[in-house]
Amino acid sequence: MNGEQQHDADAGSGVEEAEFNWDEYLEDTGATAAPHGSFKHVDTSLQNGFAPGMKLEVAIKSDHNTYWVATIITTCGQLLLLRYDGYGEDRKADFWCDIMTADLHPVGWCEQNKKILKVPEGIKDKISDQEEFLRQTLTGACSAPANLLEGLHRGKNPLDLIAPGSRLECQNSQDSLAAWIVKVVENVGGRLKLRYEGLVDSDQSDQWMFYLDPFLHQMGWATQQGYDLQPPAAIRSLKSEAEWQDILTKVKEEEEGSSVPTDLFKDKPVIGVHSFTASMKLEAVDPVAPFVLSPATIVKVFNEKYFLVQIDDLRPECTTSRSYICHVNSAGIFPVQWSLKNGLHLSPPPGYPGQDFDWADYLKQCGAEAAPQSCFPLLTSNHGFKENMKLEAVNPVDPGEICIATVTKVKESYLWLQLEGSKKPVPECIVSVESMNIFPVGWCETNGYQLRPPRRAIVNKQRKIAVVQPEKQILSSRAVHERLKNQELNSTDSVVINGKYCCPKIYFNHRCFSGPYLNKGRIAELPQSVGPGNCVLVLKEVLTLLINAAYKPSRVLRELQLDEDAAWHGHGETLKAKYKGKSYRATVEVVRTADRVADFCRTTCIKLECCPNLFGPQMVLDKCSENCSILTKTKYTHYYGKRKNKRIGRPPGGHSNLEAGMKKTSKRKKRRKHFFVHKKKRSSTSVDNSPVGSPQGSGGEEEDDQDDIDEESLSEDSTSEQQDELLEESEVSEKKSRSSSPTQSELSHCLAQDQDKRKRKLRTFSFSDDENKPPSSKELKIEVAEKLQLDSNPLEWSVADVVRFLKSTDCAPLARIFLDQEIDGQALLLLTLPTVQECMDLKLGPAIKLCHHIERVKLAFYQQFAN
């Protein structure tokens, strides 16, 4: 049943179909989408043979008799975004070309055909020696493939070559040494609806297979392999042997016009040689009903590649068996005891006495041997799937249905999926991570196929209206082709192919400089690329991967967050981050059109102070154009960074909508006081404002600690109102105490002056990490001499009193930690240097400064209140 028929059937049932939106569904369920890079078959199907960085020779617009070398910047279906060599990083002259209509050729074509290579007018002044420039730019360059620019395949996506009516050969599911011809009825993104040749308009025997399936081949494959070309047993009785032979003869006569090019199958997985023998026992999942693990037997070995597996059934009255063809890399076959080792239930074969199945007894009872571990390929856990992730999956009971699926369990390279919205309830399905029946979020929408929404679908409560800048004109595919004919399309136009914003493949260039926020090791573990596909979905996945690869994901999320005061140019997406057990959420701007993807990636890289080529539509092969590998962190920040004063406490303005995902406490909120309190400016001594390139500019300990405080302040939604009020009360009380206690004010002033002098002295004579050095004995004597006079007993101090005291010292940025951990006076007096470092996660420098003030409080306590 195709997508239209499904939709009609649902409409006829009288149930109103709610419009389904993946973004809102993920938001409401709190789930994440499985990464696009985990679906290798989908990634392969989207490749069109062109890649960013390839070079070709293009006719110059002003003079169609001359050509020049251009580089592919981005691919978008059959459109290429090109830039003439010589423009460098200047994007102003970028232009779109349609492969089908533009005058494009592989490198070397002009020389072979006596055509003229001429420098375009816009860069004549930049290139003095044309021959030398061409020699340099073409050395080691990769030319676009000639067969993609000329002939029948020109401009066509490989999948488009599998049109309805095309013919293929499909191996028999019961006899691998036989195959029969199938005709393509429908092609949905490489997922083919196939009908056996000789059957007319019959859905009963139709089947769905992905074009990369190992059992699907081009015409002529069976003859080349020496296999029989005959219809499967299930349909053989529908016609006589003579009729089948007539059909075969007719197909061979029409073969030339309906066959699919052999190049299309070059990316199919290669079937290796197995070492199984007949009668071996194993554990298996029935591909027709992949719901349970069952004991199975190898009942027949066809050759070194194929064998027949049968699900065990001990009932004497059982006349039909469930069997299927396998090869060494087939999904769903496991060694004996695999289920036990992974804590999974093995369903005993029907007719087995008792419920507790034991493999040793069963093998003895059957007089069989278990297939050795060496017969099975190694399973991997490095695939990107995790529990509670969402994806789209084929319903094994009704292959015409694609449903929303949730990963409920992951064991090595196998997933347990719970399907939602199927017409009939389906148990959890067991599928391989390499299954070609699972797809990333948004695949159905991209390919125009009906996705079965959940029964409680999330309805679009309101339509989001996209604001389009007047100078940006969104063009349909028809308008694109019209503009291309007149050569009026340039890189600033937003291109929509088949009604979808098409994003090129985004590469993660692991060798590039990762900057201060991103973990180099985690970056190296990211997939090589993401996409192509819908711009919003692809970029959202890229940013999510970067956030998860950060030292502090919440900090990277804050850097990416959309500033409320900034101009709105794209689409707002909600991203999440988790750090130290707390969840954060923020709105991040992403672009919607392919022409802006490169700029977006570069700008985002600069925000994160990493190499502008760390990720983007261009793959860095050997050497980065930014020479980022030879730059140190300090030098790199000087060129690309954005040094700015660190903010202490709750960030103002643009970062105020970062929300913690924790549930709010059920305590009754205190009544807010009806007055406004201006936040006290932090002492300049607590912030390192040294210029970039100075010893302090490369990241001192105190600065890192302030980052910790800033991140902690972003996660306070659980008790934010109470804590903000407490901070306000402490600040108000502090102001009152300062106005009524000149001694305390003078003491704070003296401390600040002394701290400034000490820092200036250290900066003058040292280029090391001064914050990590304990104070000298001379300095300690000076500071200890400044006795502290307390107005109240520290044992009776509340949390607010402790916070108020700290805010009067040069350790004011640490007040938030004391507030978070609810440290009152009694707890304060118990703190020591090891405890502070361990429990507060402070580095040596800030910890020593804090403990110095704690010791002053202890000394004052013993002198004033101990007796």
C-alpha positions in Angstrom: 0.0 0.0 0.0 1.5 3.3 -1.0 1.4 6.6 0.9 -1.6 8.0 -0.9 -3.6 4.8 -0.3 -2.7 4.9 3.3 -3.8 8.5 3.6 -7.2 7.7 1.9 -7.8 4.8 4.2 -7.2 6.8 7.2 -9.4 9.6 6.0 -12.2 7.2 5.3 -12.1 5.8 8.8 -13.6 8.9 10.2 -10.7 9.7 12.4 -9.4 13.2 12.0 -5.7 13.1 11.1 -3.7 15.6 13.2 -0.8 17.3 11.5 2.4 15.8 12.9 5.4 17.9 13.6 8.7 16.2 14.6 10.2 19.2 16.3 7.2 19.7 18.6 6.9 16.0 19.2 10.5 15.8 20.3 10.1 18.9 22.4 7.0 17.6 24.2 8.3 14.1 24.8 11.7 15.3 25.9 13.4 12.8 23.5 16.2 13.2 21.0 16.5 12.1 17.4 18.9 9.4 16.4 21.9 10.9 14.7 21.6 11.1 10.9 25.1 9.7 10.5 24.0 6.4 12.1 21.9 5.5 9.0 24.7 4.5 6.5 22.3 3.4 3.8 20.5 6.7 3.8 23.8 8.6 3.6 24.9 6.5 0.7 21.6 7.1 -1.1 22.1 10.8 -0.9 25.4 10.9 -2.6 25.3 12.3 -6.1 29.0 11.9 -7.0 29.9 15.5 -6.6 31.7 16.8 -3.5 32.8 20.2 -2.2 36.4 20.9 -3.3 36.1 19.2 -6.7 37.2 21.3 -9.7 35.8 21.6 -13.2 35.9 23.9 -16.2 33.0 26.3 -16.6 32.0 28.6 -19.4 32.4 32.3 -18.5 29.1 34.2 -18.4 30.3 37.2 -20.4 32.0 35.1 -23.1 30.6 31.6 -23.7 33.5 30.7 -25.9 36.0 30.9 -23.1 36.2 28.9 -19.9 37.8 29.0 -16.5 38.5 26.6 -13.6 35.9 26.7 -10.8 35.6 24.9 -7.5 32.4 23.3 -6.1 31.5 25.0 -2.9 28.1 23.2 -2.2 26.0 20.6 -3.8 22.2 20.7 -3.7 20.5 18.0 -5.8 21.4 18.7 -9.4 22.5 22.3 -8.5 26.2 23.2 -7.8 27.3 26.4 -6.1 30.6 27.3 -7.8 33.4 29.8 -7.3 36.0 30.7 -9.9 39.5 29.9 -8.8 41.3 33.2 -8.0 38.5 34.7 -5.8 40.0 33.0 -2.7 37.6 33.4 0.2 35.5 36.1 -1.5 31.9 34.7 -1.7 30.4 37.6 -3.6 31.0 36.1 -7.0 29.6 32.6 -6.1 27.0 31.4 -8.5 24.6 28.4 -8.9 24.7 26.1 -11.9 22.3 23.4 -13.1 24.3 20.4 -14.2 21.7 19.6 -16.8 21.8 23.0 -18.6 25.1 24.7 -17.7 28.3 24.3 -19.8 30.3 22.3 -17.4 33.3 20.0 -18.1 35.9 18.0 -16.2 39.4 19.4 -15.8 41.4 18.9 -19.0 38.4 19.2 -21.3 39.5 22.5 -22.8 42.9 21.3 -23.7 41.5 18.2 -25.3 39.0 20.1 -27.3 41.1 23.2 -28.2 39.0 25.6 -26.1 40.3 28.7 -24.5 41.0 29.1 -20.7 40.7 32.8 -19.8 40.8 34.6 -16.5 37.4 36.2 -15.7 37.3 40.0 -15.7 36.7 40.3 -11.9 40.1 38.7 -11.0 42.3 39.8 -13.9 44.2 42.1 -11.6 44.9 39.3 -9.1 46.4 36.9 -11.6 49.5 38.1 -13.5 50.7 34.7 -14.8 47.8 32.5 -15.9 49.9 29.4 -16.7 51.6 29.5 -13.3 48.4 30.1 -11.5 46.7 27.1 -13.2 49.7 24.9 -12.4 49.5 25.7 -8.7 45.7 25.5 -8.4 45.4 22.2 -10.2 48.3 20.5 -8.5 46.8 17.7 -6.4 43.2 18.8 -7.3 40.3 16.4 -7.7 38.3 16.8 -10.9 34.6 16.2 -11.1 33.9 12.8 -12.7 33.4 13.0 -16.5 30.5 10.5 -16.5 28.5 12.8 -14.2 28.9 15.8 -16.5 28.4 14.1 -19.9 26.2 11.4 -21.3 22.9 9.9 -20.1 23.8 10.2 -16.4 24.5 13.9 -16.6 22.9 15.7 -13.7 20.9 12.8 -12.4 20.9 11.6 -8.9 21.7 7.8 -8.9 18.3 7.1 -7.3 16.5 8.9 -10.1 17.8 6.2 -12.5 15.6 3.7 -10.7 12.3 4.9 -12.2 8.9 3.1 -12.0 9.0 0.4 -14.7 12.7 -0.3 -14.3 13.6 -4.0 -13.9 15.9 -5.7 -11.4 16.6 -9.3 -10.3 15.7 -10.4 -6.8 17.1 -13.6 -5.2 14.5 -16.1 -4.0 14.1 -16.0 -0.2 14.0 -19.8 0.0 16.6 -20.7 -2.7 19.6 -18.3 -3.0 20.7 -20.1 -6.2 17.6 -18.8 -8.0 16.3 -15.4 -8.9 13.4 -13.8 -10.7 12.8 -10.4 -12.4 11.0 -7.7 -10.4 9.6 -4.4 -11.7 9.8 -1.2 -9.8 6.4 0.1 -8.9 7.4 3.0 -6.7 10.7 4.5 -5.6 10.7 6.4 -2.2 14.1 7.7 -1.5 15.7 4.4 -2.6 13.1 2.3 -0.9 11.6 0.3 -3.7 8.2 -1.2 -4.0 8.7 -4.3 -6.2 6.4 -6.5 -8.2 7.3 -9.9 -9.7 7.4 -9.9 -13.4 4.3 -11.6 -14.8 1.9 -10.4 -12.0 -0.4 -7.5 -12.9 -1.7 -4.9 -10.5 -1.5 -7.2 -7.5 -0.4 -5.9 -4.1 -0.5 -9.3 -2.4 2.9 -10.4 -3.6 4.5 -7.0 -3.7 7.5 -6.4 -1.5 9.5 -3.4 -0.3 13.3 -3.5 -0.4 16.0 -0.8 -0.2 18.0 -0.6 -3.4 21.2 -1.5 -1.6 19.8 -4.8 -0.3 22.3 -7.7 -0.9 19.6 -9.8 -2.5 18.7 -7.2 -5.1 20.8 -7.0 -8.3 20.9 -5.5 -11.8 19.6 -7.4 -14.8 21.8 -10.2 -16.0 23.3 -10.9 -12.5 21.8 -14.4 -12.2 23.2 -15.5 -15.6 26.7 -14.1 -14.7 26.7 -16.1 -11.4 25.4 -19.3 -13.1 22.1 -19.1 -11.1 18.6 -20.2 -12.3 16.2 -17.5 -13.5 12.8 -18.8 -12.4 9.8 -17.5 -10.4 9.7 -18.2 -6.7 7.5 -21.1 -5.4 4.9 -18.8 -3.9 3.8 -17.6 -7.4 5.0 -20.4 -9.7 1.6 -22.1 -9.6 -0.2 -19.0 -11.0 1.0 -19.7 -14.5 2.2 -22.6 -16.6 5.9 -23.2 -17.3 5.4 -22.1 -20.9 3.8 -18.8 -19.8 6.7 -18.1 -17.5 9.2 -18.7 -20.4 7.2 -16.4 -22.6 7.4 -13.7 -20.0 11.2 -14.2 -19.7 11.7 -14.0 -23.4 9.6 -10.7 -23.6 11.6 -9.2 -20.8 14.9 -9.9 -22.5 13.8 -8.2 -25.6 12.8 -5.1 -23.7 15.8 -5.2 -21.3 17.8 -2.5 -22.9 15.3 0.3 -22.2 14.3 -0.8 -18.7 17.5 -1.9 -17.0 19.3 0.0 -14.3 23.0 1.0 -14.7 25.4 -1.3 -12.9 27.2 1.6 -11.3 24.2 2.1 -9.0 25.1 -1.1 -7.1 28.8 -0.3 -6.5 28.1 0.7 -2.9 26.3 -2.5 -2.0 27.7 -4.5 0.9 30.0 -7.3 -0.2 29.0 -10.8 0.9 31.8 -12.8 2.5 32.6 -16.5 2.8 30.9 -18.3 5.8 32.1 -21.4 7.7 28.7 -22.8 8.8 27.8 -26.4 8.3 24.4 -28.1 8.2 22.7 -29.1 11.6 24.5 -26.4 13.6 22.4 -24.7 16.2 22.3 -21.0 16.9 20.0 -18.2 18.1 18.0 -16.2 15.6 15.4 -13.6 15.0 12.8 -14.4 12.4 13.0 -11.5 9.9 9.2 -11.8 9.1 8.3 -11.5 12.8 11.3 -10.0 14.5 9.9 -9.9 18.0 11.7 -12.7 19.9 15.0 -14.6 20.0 14.5 -18.3 19.2 16.7 -21.4 18.9 17.3 -22.2 15.2 19.1 -24.7 13.0 21.1 -24.4 9.8 19.2 -26.9 7.6 21.0 -26.4 4.3 24.3 -25.0 3.0 24.0 -23.8 -0.6 27.6 -22.7 -1.2 30.4 -20.7 0.5 28.1 -17.6 0.6 24.6 -18.7 1.4 22.9 -21.1 3.9 19.3 -21.7 5.0 18.2 -21.1 8.6 15.1 -22.6 10.1 13.4 -21.5 13.3 13.0 -24.6 15.5 9.5 -26.0 16.1 9.2 -29.3 18.0 5.5 -29.8 17.5 4.8 -33.1 15.7 1.8 -31.6 13.9 3.8 -28.7 12.5 4.0 -29.1 8.7 5.2 -25.7 7.7 8.5 -24.2 8.8 9.8 -20.7 9.1 13.0 -20.6 7.1 15.0 -18.0 5.3 18.3 -17.5 3.4 21.2 -16.0 5.2 24.8 -15.0 4.5 27.7 -14.4 7.0 26.7 -10.8 7.6 23.0 -11.4 7.8 21.3 -9.6 10.7 19.5 -11.6 13.4 21.8 -14.6 13.8 23.7 -15.1 17.0 25.9 -17.7 18.7 24.4 -20.0 21.3 24.1 -18.3 24.8 24.2 -14.8 23.3 20.9 -14.0 24.8 22.0 -15.3 28.3 25.2 -13.2 28.2 23.2 -10.1 27.3 20.4 -10.7 29.9 17.8 -11.3 27.2 14.9 -13.8 27.1 15.3 -16.7 24.7 11.8 -18.0 23.7 11.8 -21.9 23.8 10.8 -23.6 20.6 7.1 -24.5 20.4 6.6 -28.0 21.8 9.6 -27.7 24.2 8.7 -29.3 27.6 8.8 -26.8 30.3 9.4 -23.0 30.4 13.1 -23.0 31.5 15.1 -23.5 28.3 18.6 -24.8 28.7 21.0 -24.9 25.8 23.1 -27.8 27.1 20.1 -30.1 27.6 18.6 -29.0 24.2 21.8 -29.7 22.3 22.1 -33.1 24.0 18.4 -33.9 23.2 18.8 -32.9 19.5 22.2 -34.5 19.2 23.5 -31.3 17.5 26.4 -29.0 18.0 26.4 -25.2 18.5 27.8 -23.0 15.8 31.2 -21.8 17.1 31.7 -18.1 17.9 34.2 -17.8 15.0 31.4 -18.3 12.5 29.8 -15.0 13.5 31.1 -11.5 12.7 32.1 -9.2 15.6 29.4 -7.0 16.8 30.1 -3.3 17.5 28.6 -0.8 20.0 30.0 2.3 18.2 26.9 3.3 16.2 25.4 6.4 17.9 22.1 4.9 18.9 21.0 5.2 22.6 17.9 4.4 24.6 14.9 6.7 24.2 16.1 8.1 20.8 13.5 8.5 18.1 13.6 7.4 14.5 11.3 6.2 11.7 11.0 2.5 11.1 9.2 0.0 8.8 6.4 -2.0 10.4 7.4 -5.6 9.9 3.8 -6.7 9.9 2.8 -4.2 7.2 5.9 -3.2 5.3 4.0 -0.4 3.6 3.8 1.4 6.9 6.5 3.6 8.3 6.0 4.5 12.0 7.6 6.6 14.7 9.9 4.3 16.7 11.5 4.6 20.1 14.7 2.8 21.0 13.8 1.0 24.2 16.9 -1.2 24.5 20.4 -1.4 22.9 22.5 -4.5 23.0 25.8 -4.3 21.0 24.7 -3.6 17.4 21.0 -4.4 17.9 18.1 -2.2 18.8 14.7 -2.9 20.4 12.1 -0.6 18.9 8.6 0.3 20.1 6.5 1.4 17.1 3.9 4.1 17.6 0.8 4.8 15.5 0.6 1.5 13.7 -2.9 0.4 12.5 -2.6 -2.7 14.7 -0.5 -3.0 17.9 3.0 -4.4 17.2 5.3 -5.9 19.9 8.8 -4.5 20.3 10.9 -5.2 17.1 14.5 -6.4 17.1 16.5 -4.8 14.3 20.2 -4.4 13.5 21.7 -0.9 13.5 22.6 -1.6 9.9 19.0 -2.5 8.9 17.8 -0.8 5.8 14.3 -0.6 7.3 15.1 2.2 9.7 15.4 5.9 8.8 16.3 9.2 10.5 13.8 11.6 11.8 12.3 13.6 8.8 13.0 11.0 6.2 9.4 10.4 5.3 8.7 14.1 5.0 11.7 14.7 2.9 10.7 11.9 0.5 7.0 12.7 0.4 5.9 9.5 2.1 3.1 9.2 4.8 4.5 8.7 8.3 2.1 7.1 10.7 1.7 9.7 13.4 1.2 8.6 17.1 -2.3 8.1 18.2 -2.0 11.1 20.4 -0.4 13.3 17.8 1.0 16.6 18.6 -1.1 19.2 16.8 0.4 22.4 15.6 -1.3 24.8 18.0 -0.3 27.8 16.0 1.4 28.3 12.7 4.9 29.7 12.9 5.3 32.5 10.4 8.8 32.9 8.9 9.8 36.5 8.3 11.5 36.7 4.9 13.8 39.6 4.1 12.5 41.5 1.1 15.8 41.2 -0.8 15.8 37.4 -0.3 13.5 35.7 -2.8 12.7 32.0 -2.2 12.5 30.2 -5.5 10.7 27.0 -6.5 12.5 24.4 -8.5 10.7 25.6 -11.7 11.8 29.1 -11.0 15.3 28.0 -10.4 15.5 26.4 -13.8 14.0 29.4 -15.5 16.5 31.7 -13.8 19.4 29.4 -14.6 18.5 29.5 -18.3 18.8 33.2 -18.2 21.9 33.0 -15.8 20.1 35.2 -13.3 20.5 32.9 -10.3 23.3 33.8 -7.8 24.4 32.5 -4.4 22.2 34.9 -2.5 19.0 33.3 -3.7 17.3 30.8 -1.5 16.8 27.5 -3.4 14.0 25.0 -2.7 14.2 21.6 -4.4 11.0 19.6 -4.4 9.5 22.0 -1.9 12.4 21.3 0.6 15.3 23.5 1.8 18.3 21.3 0.9 21.3 21.5 3.1 24.7 20.1 1.8 26.7 17.6 3.7 28.4 19.1 6.7 31.9 17.7 7.4 33.6 17.6 10.7 37.3 18.3 10.0 38.8 16.6 13.0 42.4 17.8 12.4 41.4 21.4 12.7 41.9 23.4 15.9 39.0 22.7 18.3 39.4 25.8 20.5 39.0 26.2 24.3 35.4 25.0 24.6 35.4 21.8 22.6 37.0 18.5 23.7 39.5 17.4 21.0 39.0 13.7 21.9 35.2 14.0 21.6 35.4 15.9 18.4 37.5 13.0 16.9 34.7 10.6 17.8 32.1 12.5 15.9 30.9 11.1 12.5 32.8 12.3 9.5 29.8 14.1 8.1 26.1 14.8 8.7 23.5 15.3 6.0 22.6 16.3 3.3 18.9 17.0 4.0 16.6 19.6 5.4 18.7 22.6 6.5 17.1 23.1 9.9 17.3 19.4 10.8 20.9 18.9 9.7 22.2 22.0 11.4 20.3 21.2 14.5 22.0 17.8 14.6 25.4 19.4 14.0 25.0 21.9 16.9 23.7 19.1 19.2 26.8 17.0 18.4 29.1 20.0 19.1 27.3 20.8 22.4 27.8 17.2 23.5 31.5 17.3 22.5 32.2 20.3 24.8 34.1 20.3 28.1 31.1 22.2 29.5 28.0 21.7 27.2 26.1 24.4 29.0 28.8 26.9 28.3 28.8 26.1 24.5 25.0 26.3 24.5 25.2 29.8 26.1 27.7 30.9 23.4 25.4 29.7 20.7 22.3 31.1 22.2 20.3 33.7 20.2 20.9 37.2 21.6 17.5 38.9 22.1 19.0 42.2 20.8 20.4 40.6 17.6 18.8 40.9 14.3 16.7 37.9 13.3 17.9 36.3 10.1 17.0 32.6 10.3 15.0 30.0 12.2 14.9 29.6 16.0 15.5 26.1 17.3 15.5 24.9 20.9 18.6 23.0 21.8 19.4 21.3 25.1 22.6 20.6 27.1 23.3 18.5 30.2 26.1 19.3 32.6 26.7 18.0 36.2 23.3 16.4 36.3 21.4 19.6 35.3 19.6 20.3 32.1 19.7 23.5 30.1 17.7 24.8 27.2 18.1 27.8 24.9 16.9 29.1 21.5 19.6 29.0 18.9 19.3 30.6 15.4 19.9 28.3 12.4 19.6 29.2 8.7 17.0 27.6 6.4 18.7 27.8 3.0 21.7 26.1 1.5 23.4 29.3 0.3 23.8 30.5 3.9 25.1 27.3 5.4 28.8 28.0 4.8 28.6 31.4 6.4 26.6 30.0 9.3 29.1 27.3 10.0 32.1 29.7 9.8 30.3 32.2 12.1 29.5 29.5 14.6 33.1 28.3 14.6 34.3 31.8 15.3 31.8 32.1 18.2 33.4 29.0 19.7 36.9 30.3 19.1 37.9 27.3 17.0 39.1 27.0 13.4 36.6 28.4 11.0 36.9 25.1 9.0 36.3 22.8 12.0 32.9 22.0 10.5 31.2 23.1 7.3 30.3 22.1 3.8 33.9 21.8 2.8 36.1 18.9 3.7 39.7 19.6 4.8 41.8 16.8 3.3 45.4 17.5 4.1 46.1 21.0 5.1 43.7 23.5 6.6 43.6 26.8 4.7 43.7 28.7 8.0 47.0 27.0 9.1 45.3 26.4 12.4 47.6 23.5 13.3 50.6 25.9 13.8 48.7 28.4 16.0 48.8 28.2 19.8 45.6 28.7 21.8 46.6 32.3 22.7 47.5 33.2 19.1 44.5 31.6 17.8 42.2 33.5 20.1 44.0 36.7 19.0 43.0 36.0 15.3 39.6 34.4 15.7 38.5 34.7 19.3 36.3 37.2 21.0 37.9 37.9 24.3 35.4 39.6 26.6 35.0 40.3 30.3 33.8 37.4 32.3 30.4 37.9 33.9 29.8 36.7 37.4 26.4 35.6 38.6 23.2 35.5 36.5 23.9 36.7 32.9 21.9 39.7 31.9 19.8 40.2 28.8 20.4 37.8 26.0 21.1 34.8 28.2 18.2 35.1 30.5 16.1 32.5 28.8 18.4 29.6 29.5 16.3 27.3 31.5 17.2 24.4 33.7 15.3 21.3 32.9 14.9 20.2 36.6 11.5 20.2 38.2 10.8 23.0 40.5 10.6 22.4 44.2 7.2 22.1 45.9 8.1 24.6 48.6 5.8 27.5 48.9 7.4 30.6 47.3 8.2 33.5 49.5 6.4 36.7 48.7 8.4 38.9 46.5 9.3 42.3 48.0 8.1 45.3 46.1 11.3 47.1 45.4 14.1 47.0 42.9 17.7 46.2 43.7 20.5 47.0 41.3 23.0 44.2 41.3 26.3 45.3 42.8 29.2 45.5 40.3 31.9 43.0 41.1 35.3 44.2 42.2 37.7 44.6 39.3 40.2 42.5 41.3 38.0 39.4 40.7 38.1 39.6 36.9 41.2 39.3 34.8 41.0 41.9 32.1 44.5 41.5 30.8 44.9 41.9 27.1 45.1 38.9 24.8 48.6 37.5 24.5 49.6 38.6 28.0 50.5 35.8 30.5 47.0 36.2 32.0 45.3 36.4 28.7 45.7 32.7 28.0 43.4 31.5 30.7 44.4 31.8 34.3 43.0 29.7 37.2 40.8 32.5 38.5 39.2 33.0 35.1 38.4 29.3 34.8 36.9 29.3 38.2 34.7 32.2 37.3 33.5 30.2 34.3 32.5 27.5 36.8 30.5 30.1 38.8 28.9 31.4 35.6 27.8 28.0 34.5 26.4 27.2 38.0 24.4 30.4 37.8 22.7 29.2 34.6 21.2 26.1 36.3 19.3 27.6 39.1 15.8 27.4 37.8 14.9 24.8 40.4 14.9 27.3 43.2 15.8 30.4 41.2 13.2 32.7 42.7 14.1 31.8 46.3 17.8 32.1 45.6 17.5 35.4 43.7 15.5 36.8 46.6 18.1 35.5 49.0 20.8 37.2 47.1 18.9 40.4 46.9 18.2 40.3 50.6 21.9 39.7 51.3 22.9 42.6 49.0 20.4 44.9 50.6 21.6 43.9 54.1 25.2 44.3 52.9 24.5 47.8 51.8 22.8 48.6 55.1 25.7 47.1 57.1 28.2 49.1 55.0 26.4 52.3 55.6 26.1 51.7 59.3 29.5 50.2 59.8 32.4 52.4 58.5 34.9 49.9 60.0 33.6 47.1 57.8 33.7 49.5 54.7 37.3 50.6 55.5 38.3 47.0 56.0 36.9 45.9 52.6 38.6 48.9 50.9 41.9 48.0 52.5 41.6 44.4 51.4 40.8 45.4 47.8 43.8 47.8 47.7 46.1 45.1 49.2 44.9 42.6 46.7 45.5 45.0 43.8 49.0 45.7 45.0 49.8 42.1 45.3 48.4 41.2 41.8 50.4 44.1 40.3 53.6 42.9 42.0 53.1 39.3 40.8 52.3 40.4 37.2 55.4 42.5 37.1 57.8 39.7 38.0 56.2 36.5 36.9 54.9 34.9 33.7 53.6 31.7 35.4 50.2 30.9 36.6 50.3 33.1 39.6 46.8 32.2 40.8 48.1 28.7 41.7 50.9 30.0 43.9 50.1 30.2 47.7 50.7 33.6 49.2 54.2 34.2 50.5 54.8 34.2 54.3 55.3 37.9 54.3 51.9 38.5 52.6 50.3 36.1 55.0 51.6 38.0 58.0 50.3 41.3 56.6 46.9 39.8 56.0 46.6 37.9 59.3 47.5 41.1 61.1 44.2 42.6 59.7 41.9 41.3 62.4 38.3 40.7 61.6 35.6 42.2 63.9 32.4 40.2 63.8 29.0 41.7 64.8 27.5 38.2 65.5 28.5 34.7 66.3 29.4 32.7 63.1 27.8 29.6 64.7 24.4 31.3 64.4 24.9 32.6 60.8 22.3 31.6 58.2 23.2 30.9 54.6 22.3 34.5 53.8 24.8 35.7 56.4 27.5 33.6 55.0 26.8 34.9 51.5 26.7 38.5 52.8 30.2 38.0 54.4 31.7 36.5 51.2 30.3 39.3 49.1 32.3 41.8 51.2 35.5 40.0 50.3 37.5 39.5 47.1 35.9 36.0 46.9 32.5 37.5 46.1 32.1 35.4 42.9 32.1 32.2 45.0 29.0 33.4 47.0 26.8 31.5 44.5 28.4 28.2 45.4 27.7 28.7 49.1 24.2 29.6 48.3 23.7 26.5 46.1 25.2 24.2 48.7 23.4 25.9 51.6 26.5 26.4 53.7 25.6 28.2 56.9 27.9 29.4 59.7 28.5 26.0 61.3 29.4 24.4 58.0 31.6 27.4 57.2 33.7 26.8 60.3 34.3 23.2 59.4 35.7 23.9 55.9 39.4 23.2 55.2 41.5 23.5 52.1 41.2 19.8 51.0 37.4 20.0 51.6 37.0 23.2 49.6 39.0 21.8 46.6 37.1 18.5 46.6 33.5 19.5 47.4 33.5 22.9 45.6 35.6 21.7 42.6 37.9 24.8 43.0 41.4 25.1 41.8 44.3 25.8 44.1 44.5 29.6 43.7 40.9 30.4 44.4 40.7 27.7 47.1 43.6 29.3 49.0 42.1 32.8 48.9 38.8 31.4 50.1 40.4 29.5 53.0 42.3 32.6 54.0 39.0 34.4 54.7 37.5 31.3 56.4 40.6 31.2 58.7 40.0 34.9 59.6 36.4 34.1 60.6 37.7 31.1 62.7 40.2 33.4 64.4 37.7 36.1 65.1 35.3 33.4 66.4 37.8 32.1 68.9 38.8 35.5 70.0 35.3 37.0 70.4 32.9 34.2 71.1 34.7 31.0 72.1 34.6 31.9 75.8 
